[in-house]
Amino acid sequence: MSVEKTSPATSGGEQRGTARPGRRTPLIVAAVAIVAALGLTAAVGLNGGDDKPAPSGAVAQVSGGTTTTKAATVLDRPFTKPDLVLTDTKGETYDLRERTQGKPTLIYFGYTHCPDVCPLTMSNIAVAKKKLPKADQEKLQVVFVTTDPERDTAAELAKWLPAAGDPSFVGLTGDFSAIQAGARQIGIGIDPPKKEKDGTVVSMHGAQVIAFSPKTDQGYVLYGEGTTVEDYAKDLPKLIKGENP
């Protein structure tokens, strides 16, 4: 397992797009582990008629064939959208399945004190989103679920998300065990943040973005931490239509 260490004093409002490559070491999760094991960086050819969801906590199955020109990994068996009812940045109850039903949705688990990967991911998606036509921008739902709910309150998320990403992004917080269970449903592993003797906080979490189709509400595309603005900009128009990138 890889870890990300942050100081308790680290500010959640880091500059957008600022990365520290030496510290970009998120937890590798089941869905990506199987890709790496097969030597795949991406896969294509999802059968549009195959709407069977992967069982809760199951390892993602990846389409056959490889390509180094695509950032997306298309899954043979899409994930069912996590059954999560949490609290949004307004302090109101947010039912993930209900509120995003029938909408193209990107889901990411991370935390505001992350030094690099989380703000960079949100920034990349935000920049790519701005390249879309206005109507498509309004359709796209981006949901950031904290892996550090003790520090990431609704107010903290409300302050951090507009700076790291976009004011329209949904930020969710709540009980850690519920968040962890929801992440596991889509193959993402997260551990409770731990404070070391020197005061630094160690956080371990998967750094993948899962795209959910507006047609089936299934998570059928996975993006790793190396996905660029250009990658998202190229794929978002298709994801919004529920098509394979």
RODO-2510 file (C-alpha; in nm, 4 decimals, decimal comma):
residues 245
     n   res          X          Y          Z
     1     m     0,0000     0,0000     0,0000
     2     s     0,1096     0,3527    -0,0715
     3     v     0,0408     0,6469     0,1532
     4     e    -0,0069     1,0198     0,1397
     5     k     0,1173     1,2173     0,4404
     6     t    -0,0123     1,5581     0,5272
     7     s     0,0575     1,7925     0,8121
     8     p    -0,2350     1,8843     1,0365
     9     a    -0,1574     2,2451     0,9488
    10     t    -0,1771     2,1871     0,5725
    11     s    -0,4306     2,4193     0,4160
    12     g    -0,7230     2,2700     0,2276
    13     g    -0,7281     2,5589    -0,0208
    14     e    -0,4249     2,4697    -0,2310
    15     q    -0,3618     2,6228    -0,5718
    16     r    -0,5501     2,4592    -0,8527
    17     g    -0,3455     2,2294    -1,0694
    18     t    -0,0386     2,2381    -0,8418
    19     a     0,1177     1,8934    -0,8128
    20     r     0,4044     1,7539    -0,6159
    21     p     0,5067     1,4432    -0,8091
    22     g     0,7220     1,3110    -0,5286
    23     r     0,4179     1,2731    -0,3055
    24     r     0,1661     1,1410    -0,5528
    25     t     0,1330     0,7949    -0,4004
    26     p    -0,2333     0,6967    -0,3593
    27     l    -0,3560     0,3557    -0,2545
    28     i    -0,3837     0,1097    -0,5426
    29     v    -0,7291    -0,0440    -0,5395
    30     a    -0,8808    -0,3620    -0,6731
    31     a    -1,0055    -0,2212    -1,0025
    32     v    -0,6669    -0,0770    -1,0931
    33     a    -0,4664    -0,3633    -0,9476
    34     i    -0,6273    -0,6063    -1,1882
    35     v    -0,5522    -0,3701    -1,4780
    36     a    -0,1874    -0,3508    -1,3772
    37     a    -0,1678    -0,7255    -1,3347
    38     l    -0,2865    -0,7710    -1,6896
    39     g    -0,0498    -0,5058    -1,8209
    40     l    -0,3396    -0,2849    -1,9332
    41     t    -0,3416     0,0932    -1,9241
    42     a    -0,6827     0,1184    -2,0872
    43     a    -0,9438    -0,0996    -2,2511
    44     v    -1,2265    -0,0604    -2,4987
    45     g    -1,5153    -0,2555    -2,6428
    46     l    -1,7779    -0,2557    -2,3675
    47     n    -2,0916    -0,4174    -2,4989
    48     g    -2,3519    -0,1437    -2,4779
    49     g    -2,6188    -0,4016    -2,3990
    50     d    -2,4351    -0,5500    -2,0994
    51     d    -2,5791    -0,3683    -1,8015
    52     k    -2,4910    -0,6313    -1,5431
    53     p    -2,3369    -0,4580    -1,2413
    54     a    -2,0331    -0,5912    -1,0637
    55     p    -2,1176    -0,7389    -0,7226
    56     s    -2,0512    -0,5157    -0,4254
    57     g    -1,6801    -0,5112    -0,3504
    58     a    -1,5991    -0,7154    -0,6601
    59     v    -1,2854    -0,6772    -0,8668
    60     a    -1,3578    -0,4958    -1,1906
    61     q    -1,3323    -0,6944    -1,5099
    62     v    -1,1574    -0,5213    -1,7969
    63     s    -1,2312    -0,5512    -2,1655
    64     g    -0,9806    -0,7438    -2,3741
    65     g    -0,7189    -0,5661    -2,5823
    66     t    -0,4887    -0,2784    -2,4954
    67     t    -0,4156     0,0724    -2,6103
    68     t    -0,1768     0,3351    -2,4829
    69     t    -0,3669     0,6195    -2,6491
    70     k    -0,6639     0,6179    -2,4124
    71     a    -0,6773     0,7263    -2,0502
    72     a    -1,0061     0,5468    -1,9932
    73     t    -1,0457     0,1886    -1,8794
    74     v    -1,3849     0,0575    -1,9903
    75     l    -1,5182    -0,2142    -1,7631
    76     d    -1,6852    -0,5315    -1,8899
    77     r    -1,9014    -0,5404    -1,5783
    78     p    -1,9973    -0,1906    -1,4625
    79     f    -2,0239    -0,1042    -1,0966
    80     t    -2,3563    -0,0272    -0,9334
    81     k    -2,3689     0,3286    -0,8066
    82     p    -2,2822     0,3393    -0,4335
    83     d    -2,5764     0,3428    -0,1970
    84     l    -2,4659     0,6530    -0,0080
    85     v    -2,6756     0,9007     0,1872
    86     l    -2,4426     1,1698     0,3208
    87     t    -2,4319     1,5435     0,3945
    88     d    -2,3596     1,8018     0,1249
    89     t    -2,1841     2,1387     0,1522
    90     k    -2,5103     2,3048     0,2540
    91     g    -2,5469     2,0700     0,5480
    92     e    -2,8382     1,8941     0,3818
    93     t    -2,8972     1,5229     0,3307
    94     y    -2,7798     1,4037    -0,0102
    95     d    -2,8925     1,0668    -0,1486
    96     l    -2,6319     0,9897    -0,4147
    97     r    -2,8386     0,7455    -0,6168
    98     e    -3,1521     0,9566    -0,6081
    99     r    -2,9890     1,2920    -0,6818
   100     t    -2,7732     1,1677    -0,9715
   101     q    -3,0210     0,9279    -1,1294
   102     g    -3,0203     0,9541    -1,5068
   103     k    -2,7342     1,2041    -1,5064
   104     p    -2,3766     1,1614    -1,6310
   105     t    -2,1777     1,1465    -1,3084
   106     l    -1,8113     1,1383    -1,2088
   107     i    -1,7384     1,0168    -0,8556
   108     y    -1,4087     1,0648    -0,6734
   109     f    -1,3067     0,9826    -0,3159
   110     g    -1,0417     1,2111    -0,1650
   111     y    -0,9735     1,4725     0,1018
   112     t    -0,9108     1,8454     0,1194
   113     h    -0,5736     1,8195     0,2969
   114     c    -0,4331     1,6086     0,0125
   115     p    -0,1103     1,7777    -0,1032
   116     d    -0,1369     1,6969    -0,4724
   117     v    -0,3497     1,4240    -0,6289
   118     c    -0,6946     1,5354    -0,5073
   119     p    -0,6723     1,9057    -0,5983
   120     l    -0,5058     1,8213    -0,9289
   121     t    -0,7808     1,5735    -1,0170
   122     m    -1,0562     1,8228    -0,9338
   123     s    -0,8777     2,0967    -1,1271
   124     n    -0,8303     1,8797    -1,4359
   125     i    -1,1975     1,7864    -1,4430
   126     a    -1,3036     2,1475    -1,3853
   127     v    -1,0893     2,2802    -1,6701
   128     a    -1,2139     2,0076    -1,9048
   129     k    -1,5738     2,0761    -1,8060
   130     k    -1,5394     2,4420    -1,9054
   131     k    -1,4572     2,3303    -2,2592
   132     l    -1,8029     2,1744    -2,2942
   133     p    -2,1071     2,3503    -2,4383
   134     k    -2,3101     2,5197    -2,1653
   135     a    -2,5912     2,2645    -2,1881
   136     d    -2,3500     1,9751    -2,1358
   137     q    -2,1808     2,1536    -1,8465
   138     e    -2,5163     2,1684    -1,6719
   139     k    -2,5787     1,7971    -1,7257
   140     l    -2,2468     1,6749    -1,5840
   141     q    -2,2445     1,5871    -1,2148
   142     v    -1,9098     1,5738    -1,0332
   143     v    -1,9248     1,4294    -0,6818
   144     f    -1,6317     1,4536    -0,4383
   145     v    -1,6712     1,2255    -0,1350
   146     t    -1,4301     1,2932     0,1492
   147     t    -1,2183     1,0147     0,2930
   148     d    -1,1385     1,2341     0,5934
   149     p    -1,4798     1,3371     0,7320
   150     e    -1,3440     1,4375     1,0734
   151     r    -1,1610     1,7345     0,9204
   152     d    -1,3662     1,7716     0,6034
   153     t    -1,6859     1,9202     0,7374
   154     a    -1,9591     2,0522     0,5103
   155     a    -1,8212     2,4037     0,5594
   156     e    -1,4653     2,2962     0,4766
   157     l    -1,5778     2,1240     0,1570
   158     a    -1,7829     2,4286     0,0596
   159     k    -1,4694     2,6415     0,0902
   160     w    -1,2277     2,3992    -0,0772
   161     l    -1,4194     2,2688    -0,3788
   162     p    -1,4650     2,6021    -0,5630
   163     a    -1,0916     2,6723    -0,5269
   164     a    -0,9723     2,3228    -0,6143
   165     g    -1,2332     2,2503    -0,8768
   166     d    -1,5656     2,4157    -0,9566
   167     p    -1,8501     2,5696    -0,7498
   168     s    -2,0944     2,3249    -0,9083
   169     f    -1,9083     2,0192    -0,7784
   170     v    -2,0936     1,8296    -0,5078
   171     g    -1,9011     1,7721    -0,1844
   172     l    -2,0146     1,5010     0,0559
   173     t    -1,9169     1,4162     0,4121
   174     g    -2,0566     1,1916     0,6837
   175     d    -1,9813     0,8789     0,8816
   176     f    -1,6474     0,7267     0,7811
   177     s    -1,7708     0,3682     0,7933
   178     a    -2,0538     0,4530     0,5518
   179     i    -1,8114     0,6317     0,3183
   180     q    -1,5670     0,3422     0,3300
   181     a    -1,8437     0,0928     0,2519
   182     g    -1,9644     0,3074    -0,0384
   183     a    -1,6142     0,3306    -0,1831
   184     r    -1,5717    -0,0444    -0,1555
   185     q    -1,8854    -0,0938    -0,3674
   186     i    -1,6987     0,0538    -0,6643
   187     g    -1,3644    -0,1127    -0,5958
   188     i    -1,1980     0,1819    -0,4202
   189     g    -1,0087     0,1184    -0,0982
   190     i    -0,9758     0,3807     0,1731
   191     d    -0,8354     0,3612     0,5248
   192     p    -0,9084     0,5851     0,8228
   193     p    -0,6594     0,8738     0,8477
   194     k    -0,3903     0,8048     1,1079
   195     k    -0,1786     1,0510     1,2997
   196     e     0,1879     0,9620     1,3411
   197     k     0,4144     1,0503     1,6336
   198     d     0,5509     1,3533     1,4508
   199     g     0,2018     1,4927     1,4063
   200     t     0,1655     1,4179     1,0367
   201     v    -0,1564     1,2582     0,9206
   202     v    -0,1299     0,9490     0,7030
   203     s    -0,4194     0,9006     0,4618
   204     m    -0,4564     0,6058     0,2274
   205     h    -0,7164     0,6129    -0,0495
   206     g    -0,7745     0,5043    -0,4054
   207     a    -0,7282     0,7885    -0,6533
   208     q    -0,9589     0,6726    -0,9321
   209     v    -1,2467     0,8612    -1,0923
   210     i    -1,5432     0,6436    -1,1872
   211     a    -1,7796     0,7624    -1,4626
   212     f    -2,1462     0,6596    -1,4416
   213     s    -2,3686     0,6406    -1,7463
   214     p    -2,6869     0,8530    -1,7640
   215     k    -2,8505     0,5653    -1,9521
   216     t    -2,7927     0,2846    -1,7016
   217     d    -2,6635     0,4602    -1,3869
   218     q    -2,3793     0,2068    -1,3912
   219     g    -2,0107     0,2926    -1,3406
   220     y    -1,8565     0,1738    -1,6649
   221     v    -1,5395     0,3817    -1,7086
   222     l    -1,2412     0,4249    -1,4778
   223     y    -0,9730     0,6963    -1,4854
   224     g    -0,6422     0,6835    -1,2987
   225     e    -0,4546     0,9688    -1,1319
   226     g    -0,2486     1,0343    -1,4443
   227     t    -0,5512     1,1452    -1,6476
   228     t    -0,4944     1,4898    -1,7980
   229     v    -0,7215     1,7820    -1,8816
   230     e    -0,6952     1,6837    -2,2469
   231     d    -0,8001     1,3266    -2,1670
   232     y    -1,1116     1,4407    -1,9832
   233     a    -1,1923     1,7050    -2,2450
   234     k    -1,1791     1,4397    -2,5165
   235     d    -1,3966     1,1882    -2,3299
   236     l    -1,6560     1,4013    -2,1494
   237     p    -1,8799     1,4618    -2,4542
   238     k    -1,9182     1,0863    -2,4961
   239     l    -1,9581     1,0165    -2,1243
   240     i    -2,2388     1,2725    -2,1081
   241     k    -2,4212     1,0732    -2,3774
   242     g    -2,3531     0,7432    -2,2026
   243     e    -2,1191     0,6285    -2,4765
   244     n    -1,7839     0,4517    -2,4550
   245     p    -1,4886     0,6932    -2,4685
***
